[in-house]
Amino acid sequence: MSTAIHVSKKLEKLIKKYISPSVGEENTAILGKWNATVFYVNRRKNWLLYNPKTHYSLILENITAKDLPNLREKISQEFHLQLTVDGINATQEQVNWLLDEIRFHSTDGDRSALGYINQIMFTLECHLDGELFHSLAQINAYLNDSIFSLDGASKYTNITKPRKELEKILKNYLASGQEKPIDPSQLN
């Protein structure tokens, strides 16, 4: 299983040599595919990773050229840190297993994911200059605790939060007290 991260065209220009071609029916990891884009705050490159399955977001701050060779480890470490901030218990080994074989692909044209990414970017823009949040990490925690509807934006009948959706998925695969996650083939 591999974790597919589909990057925006803007981000693709920055990491061309790390992009691998997409395989039609690729076996994706438990969390499914991710989408990523780059944005700038005070002339520093930051990445926004978004999971369409759970609406969970992850912000990687101040990514430089020297971070690119170890990008997979940085994503794994930041994801573990964000899970801890959001109150989701997972060890670093479990997070490494969840994000096994991270592969970067060019954009997949997912219009729904692009719409949510644009909404997150607007939220970031609004809150960066405000006095409520003082860092991108605080804004990211706010984003993962914001409500959304599983039925689509027009219905609002099945309301939940990205943090809760991710926690539901992880409870199935990460048994508490175990260092290694449960093999998905043993469930059900």
Solvent accessible surface area in square Angstrom, and as a share of the most:
residue,aa,sasa,rsa
1,M,90,0.40
2,S,3,0.02
3,T,1,0.01
4,A,3,0.02
5,I,2,0.01
6,H,23,0.10
7,V,1,0.01
8,S,30,0.19
9,K,136,0.58
10,K,118,0.50
11,L,0,0.00
12,E,43,0.19
13,K,146,0.62
14,L,67,0.33
15,I,2,0.01
16,K,141,0.60
17,K,168,0.71
18,Y,42,0.16
19,I,40,0.20
20,S,35,0.23
21,P,120,0.75
22,S,69,0.44
23,V,102,0.58
24,G,78,0.75
25,E,171,0.77
26,E,41,0.18
27,N,105,0.54
28,T,51,0.29
29,A,10,0.08
30,I,16,0.08
31,L,1,0.01
32,G,13,0.12
33,K,50,0.21
34,W,5,0.02
35,N,12,0.06
36,A,2,0.02
37,T,18,0.10
38,V,4,0.02
39,F,14,0.06
40,Y,110,0.42
41,V,32,0.18
42,N,131,0.67
43,R,230,0.84
44,R,134,0.49
45,K,71,0.30
46,N,5,0.02
47,W,3,0.01
48,L,0,0.00
49,L,3,0.01
50,Y,3,0.01
51,N,0,0.00
52,P,34,0.21
53,K,112,0.47
54,T,1,0.00
55,H,31,0.14
56,Y,0,0.00
57,S,1,0.01
58,L,3,0.02
59,I,10,0.05
60,L,0,0.00
61,E,77,0.34
62,N,62,0.32
63,I,6,0.03
64,T,55,0.32
65,A,81,0.62
66,K,164,0.69
67,D,32,0.16
68,L,29,0.14
69,P,92,0.58
70,N,91,0.47
71,L,2,0.01
72,R,90,0.33
73,E,98,0.44
74,K,50,0.21
75,I,3,0.01
76,S,9,0.06
77,Q,109,0.48
78,E,48,0.22
79,F,1,0.00
80,H,48,0.21
81,L,103,0.51
82,Q,13,0.06
83,L,1,0.00
84,T,82,0.47
85,V,89,0.51
86,D,16,0.08
87,G,54,0.52
88,I,7,0.04
89,N,145,0.74
90,A,15,0.12
91,T,50,0.29
92,Q,61,0.27
93,E,74,0.33
94,Q,8,0.04
95,V,0,0.00
96,N,74,0.38
97,W,71,0.25
98,L,3,0.01
99,L,13,0.06
100,D,60,0.31
101,E,88,0.40
102,I,6,0.03
103,R,96,0.35
104,F,1,0.00
105,H,2,0.01
106,S,44,0.28
107,T,58,0.34
108,D,59,0.30
109,G,55,0.53
110,D,41,0.21
111,R,206,0.75
112,S,73,0.47
113,A,1,0.00
114,L,102,0.51
115,G,40,0.39
116,Y,51,0.20
117,I,11,0.06
118,N,86,0.44
119,Q,108,0.48
120,I,16,0.08
121,M,49,0.22
122,F,133,0.55
123,T,24,0.14
124,L,2,0.01
125,E,123,0.55
126,C,68,0.41
127,H,43,0.19
128,L,59,0.29
129,D,134,0.70
130,G,37,0.35
131,E,159,0.71
132,L,132,0.66
133,F,31,0.13
134,H,150,0.67
135,S,45,0.29
136,L,12,0.06
137,A,54,0.42
138,Q,83,0.37
139,I,1,0.00
140,N,3,0.01
141,A,27,0.21
142,Y,90,0.34
143,L,18,0.09
144,N,0,0.00
145,D,59,0.31
146,S,37,0.24
147,I,105,0.54
148,F,15,0.06
149,S,6,0.04
150,L,77,0.38
151,D,63,0.33
152,G,30,0.28
153,A,71,0.55
154,S,109,0.70
155,K,130,0.55
156,Y,118,0.45
157,T,105,0.61
158,N,70,0.36
159,I,86,0.44
160,T,16,0.09
161,K,51,0.22
162,P,6,0.04
163,R,54,0.20
164,K,94,0.40
165,E,20,0.09
166,L,0,0.00
167,E,48,0.22
168,K,117,0.50
169,I,29,0.15
170,L,4,0.02
171,K,143,0.61
172,N,86,0.44
173,Y,45,0.17
174,L,18,0.09
175,A,25,0.19
176,S,114,0.73
177,G,89,0.86
178,Q,92,0.41
179,E,98,0.44
180,K,145,0.61
181,P,20,0.12
182,I,47,0.24
183,D,70,0.36
184,P,38,0.24
185,S,93,0.60
186,Q,142,0.63
187,L,57,0.28
188,N,201,1.03
